[in-house]
Amino acid sequence: MDKASIVGAFLAVAGIIAGLLIEGGNLGQILQPTAALIVFGGTMGAVLLQFPLSTVISAFRRMALVFVAPSRHNDQLIRLLISFANKARHNGVVSLDADLQTIQDPFLKQAVMLAVDGTEPAELRKIMRVSLDSASEIEERLPAVFESAGGFSPTIGILGAVLGLIQVMQHLDNIQEVGRGIAVAFVATIYGVGIANLFFLPFAGKMRILQREDHQRREMMLEGVISILEGMNPRMIEVKLSGFVADSSHQAVERAA
């Protein structure tokens, strides 16, 4: 579990609700189904107009990673690559063919497979770089979905408020209804601004961080396999790969704190 995301979401919602209650308000004042329908329906409609359905579905599936980030044991990955390096040094790169079935990560498995097949280091780098860039381009669209939603929802909220005010203007003969109607109308603005700044935009930011960590991990895999193919000393490979995990290890410690 990502403690920072869970605590952050709780503090954001709890702080706003606490402020409302302290000022003498109640939750019923901001629980307006009509306003929610306008904001959420309008925002989702705009997002679906901008992005393909498959991209939107993938983005919301990835949303769970903001709260339950997958464990990334980079130290174990380094030990695995070092074991491959030692084996290749004594028995040749072809001996790694027996380990292909034990490799879980598709990117690493493909890189090792190419190395076993006798691909030159420069060609292997070129092939895997294309795969890496292609995956990064696809993943880049996912946080963009939430960034767009964060841009649309405040505007849709204002639209909902204006629609509410139009209804209010039809009852100017009853001042009590006018006051109540204005309060209800601006709930849509609260929904639009709140969902954008408390959820959509933070989701996008956290997803970009996680994607950067995944990209860096694949870079480490690629450099490790190429170093093995070039016959680099396993100790030198370990030092080389340790440079990739210095920052990510520090971030992991901060998230666990």
C-alpha positions, 0 to 999 in steps of 0.5 A: 500500500502506498501510505502517502497516497492513502493519507493524502486522500484522507487528509484532503477530504477530511480537511474540507469536510471538517472546515465545512462542519466548523463553519456550521454547515452539514454534508447535506449541503454539498450532496447534490445528485444533480450537480454530481451528474452534470460534473461527472457526466460532462467530464467523462463525456469530454474525456471520451471525446478526446481519448480512445475508449481503450486508453480511458479504460486502461487509465482507470485500471492503472488508477489502482496503482496510485494506492497499491503500488507494485513492489519493485525489488531492484536489489533482487533484480541486480542480483539476478543480473549478476548471477546471469553475468557469472553464469555467462562468464563461465559457460557462455551466454548461450547457457542463459537459455535454460533460465529464460523460463524463470524470467517473469518480466517480459522486457528482460526475457526478450532482452536475454532471448536476443542475447542468447540468439547471438544478437550483437550488443549494438543491434540488441540495444537498438531493438530493445530501445524501440520496444522501450520507446514504444511502451513509454509512448503508450504509457504516456497517454494514461496520465494525460487522461487524468490531466485532461479530466482535471482541466475539464471538470472545473469548467463543467462545474461552472457550467453546472452552476450557470444552469442552476442559476438559470433555474434560480432566476425563474423564482425571483419572486420567492427570496428564500427559494433564491438563496437556497437555489444559489447555494445548490447551484454553486455545489457543481463548482465545488465538485468540479474544482474539488475533483480536479485538484484533489484527485484527477491532477494528483493521480496524473502526477503520481502515475508519471512518477511510477511510470518513470520508475518502471522506465528506469527499471527497464533501462537497468535491465537493458544495460545489464544484459548488454554488459553481460553480452559484452563480457564485462566483469560481474563486479563492474556490472554491479557497480554500473547498475547500482547507479540506476537504483540510488534515487529509486531506493531513496524514494522507496525508503521515503514512501515506507517511512 
